Amino acid sequence: MIRILLICNAGMSTSILTEMMKQDSEYQKLGYIISCSNIINIERSFSEYDIILLAPQVRHIKERIVKTIKYYVPILVINNVDYATYNIKNTLLQIEKSLKEK
């Protein structure tokens, strides 16, 4: 099981994307456990996750997360267009590509 955390400002748009990704992940039998959080609650334990996805509007916190994590976790920024259009196919492809590189 691959554990994925999506982060955005308030968590509202990301919660929609998260639900869509969960459904597609289950349909494709990818074995992803997908959660979301807002920017305020990101100080939680990152050790629970295998990949962190940032919404485009919070890409500026990437370095802060890198400094917080004591081990390597891929931190990806979701493409602006994919995020705005809820293109989960491309977002899941971005995850798969990162997993292959890991």
C-alpha positions as a printed Julia matrix, in Angstrom:
102×3 Matrix{Float64}:
   0.0    0.0     0.0
   1.32   3.41   -1.02
   0.3    6.22    1.34
  -0.21   9.62   -0.29
  -0.84  13.0     1.35
  -2.3   15.92   -0.62
  -1.84  19.4     0.84
  -3.52  22.69   -0.08
  -4.4   26.0     1.6
  -7.75  25.25    3.21
  -8.17  21.61    2.23
 -11.43  22.16    0.38
 -10.39  21.74   -3.25
  -7.93  19.05   -2.31
 -10.62  17.07   -0.5
 -12.58  16.88   -3.77
  -9.47  15.8    -5.67
  -8.66  13.27   -2.93
 -12.08  11.63   -3.17
 -11.83  11.42   -6.95
  -8.35   9.92   -6.71
  -9.49   7.39   -4.1
 -12.3    6.22   -6.37
 -10.05   5.91   -9.41
  -7.31   4.24   -7.39
  -9.78   1.65   -6.09
 -11.19   1.1    -9.58
  -7.69   0.54  -10.98
  -6.67  -1.53   -7.93
  -3.57   0.62   -7.42
  -3.4    0.09   -3.67
  -3.11   3.77   -2.76
  -4.22   5.16    0.58
  -4.9    8.83   -0.08
  -5.39  11.54    2.56
  -5.55  15.31    2.44
  -4.65  18.13    4.78
  -4.65  21.88    4.85
  -1.46  23.9     5.15
  -2.08  24.58    8.86
  -2.08  20.9     9.84
   0.99  19.78    7.91
   3.19  19.51   10.97
   1.75  16.02   11.53
   4.02  13.04   11.17
   5.24  12.82    7.6
   6.62   9.36    8.35
   3.13   8.01    7.67
   3.39   8.85    3.94
   5.28   7.56    0.93
   4.52  10.56   -1.32
   3.42  14.13   -0.63
   1.5   16.07   -3.28
   1.26  19.84   -3.06
  -1.49  21.87   -4.66
  -0.02  24.53   -6.95
  -1.0   27.37   -4.61
   1.16  25.95   -1.78
   4.26  25.04   -3.78
   6.14  27.61   -1.65
   6.05  25.3     1.4
   8.01  22.54   -0.32
  11.34  23.6     1.19
   9.78  23.83    4.66
   8.57  20.25    4.34
  11.94  19.05    3.04
  13.61  20.55    6.15
  11.03  18.89    8.43
  11.35  15.38    7.01
  14.32  13.4     8.26
  14.29  10.94    5.33
  13.55  11.01    1.61
   9.91  11.28    0.55
   9.0   12.45   -2.95
   7.31  15.85   -2.74
   5.48  16.63   -5.95
   3.67  19.77   -7.04
   0.5   19.01   -8.96
   0.42  20.61  -12.41
  -1.7   23.82  -12.43
  -3.98  22.71  -15.27
  -4.41  19.19  -13.87
  -5.32  20.62  -10.48
  -7.75  23.2   -11.86
  -9.5   20.65  -14.06
  -9.36  17.76  -11.56
  -7.4   15.7   -14.07
  -6.8   12.74  -11.8
  -5.49  10.61  -14.65
  -2.45  12.89  -15.08
  -2.02  13.28  -11.33
  -1.98   9.5   -10.84
   0.51   9.2   -13.71
   2.71  11.78  -11.95
   2.6    9.6    -8.81
   3.4    6.41  -10.73
   6.36   8.07  -12.46
   7.72   9.26   -9.12
   7.36   5.77   -7.62
   9.35   4.26  -10.49
  12.14   6.83   -9.95
  12.22   6.21   -6.19
